[in-house]
Amino acid sequence: MIIFKACAISKIMKTMTCKQLGGSCDKEFQAKTFEKIAEMSKKHGMEMCGKGDEDHINAMKKMKDLMNNHEGMKEWMKSKQKEFESVPEK
């Protein structure tokens, strides 16, 4: 019974989209932590930029501009962390 509960807990994930994370499409990412979902989103954005996707290139430019403003980026990350925490678990 304890093993079953541990396995059931480990499968709980949260889902956010590329758009929710500052991107430009509806691709979904699932992860247990905000850090992991942010990493997945960043990788996706870089892949799409590498393919020449203009919408993702523009979104990455906006994120780059935000990253130049330390306080702005800090607030953005804080708000996305809160959004992640409010997402229902699946």
matplotlib code that plots the C-alpha trace (Angstrom):
import matplotlib.pyplot as plt

x = [0.0, 2.8, 4.6, 1.4, 0.9, 4.5, 4.0, 0.7, 2.2, 5.2, 2.9, 1.2, 2.1, 1.1, 0.6, 1.3, 1.5, 4.2, 2.0, 1.6, 5.3, 5.9, 6.0, 3.8, 2.0, -0.2, 2.3, 1.8, 4.6, 4.0, 6.3, 6.3, 8.2, 8.2, 11.9, 11.5, 8.6, 10.5, 13.5, 11.3, 9.7, 13.2, 14.4, 11.2, 11.7, 15.3, 14.3, 11.6, 13.9, 16.4, 13.7, 13.2, 9.7, 9.0, 6.4, 8.8, 11.7, 9.6, 8.6, 12.3, 13.2, 10.6, 12.0, 15.6, 14.5, 12.8, 16.0, 17.9, 15.7, 16.6, 13.7, 11.2, 12.5, 12.4, 8.7, 7.9, 9.4, 7.6, 4.2, 4.8, 5.8, 2.5, 0.6, 2.3, 1.3, -2.3, -2.5, -4.5, -2.5, -3.2]
y = [0.0, 2.5, 1.6, 2.2, 5.7, 6.6, 5.6, 7.4, 10.6, 10.5, 10.5, 13.8, 16.5, 20.0, 21.3, 24.7, 25.9, 27.6, 30.8, 30.7, 30.7, 33.6, 31.7, 31.8, 28.4, 26.0, 23.2, 21.7, 20.9, 18.6, 18.5, 18.2, 21.4, 24.9, 24.7, 21.6, 23.1, 26.3, 24.3, 22.4, 25.6, 27.2, 24.1, 24.2, 27.9, 27.4, 24.5, 26.5, 29.5, 27.2, 26.1, 29.8, 30.1, 33.8, 33.8, 32.0, 34.2, 37.3, 35.7, 35.0, 38.6, 39.8, 37.4, 38.5, 42.2, 41.2, 39.4, 42.7, 44.1, 42.2, 43.3, 42.8, 39.3, 38.5, 39.7, 37.7, 34.5, 35.1, 35.5, 32.4, 30.4, 31.4, 30.5, 27.1, 26.5, 27.4, 24.9, 21.8, 18.6, 15.8]
z = [0.0, 0.8, -2.4, -4.4, -2.8, -3.6, -7.2, -7.5, -6.1, -8.5, -11.5, -10.6, -13.1, -14.0, -17.5, -19.0, -22.6, -24.5, -24.6, -20.8, -20.5, -22.8, -26.1, -29.1, -29.5, -27.7, -27.2, -23.7, -21.3, -18.3, -15.3, -11.5, -10.9, -12.3, -12.9, -15.1, -17.1, -17.7, -18.9, -21.3, -22.6, -23.1, -25.1, -27.2, -27.9, -29.0, -31.2, -32.9, -33.4, -34.9, -37.4, -38.3, -36.8, -36.8, -34.0, -31.6, -32.7, -31.8, -28.4, -27.7, -28.5, -26.0, -23.4, -24.1, -23.6, -20.3, -19.2, -19.6, -16.8, -13.7, -11.6, -14.5, -15.0, -11.3, -11.2, -14.4, -12.9, -9.7, -11.4, -13.6, -10.5, -8.9, -12.1, -12.1, -8.5, -9.3, -12.2, -11.2, -11.0, -13.5]

ax = plt.figure().add_subplot(projection="3d")
ax.plot(x, y, z, "-o")
ax.set_aspect("equal")
plt.show()
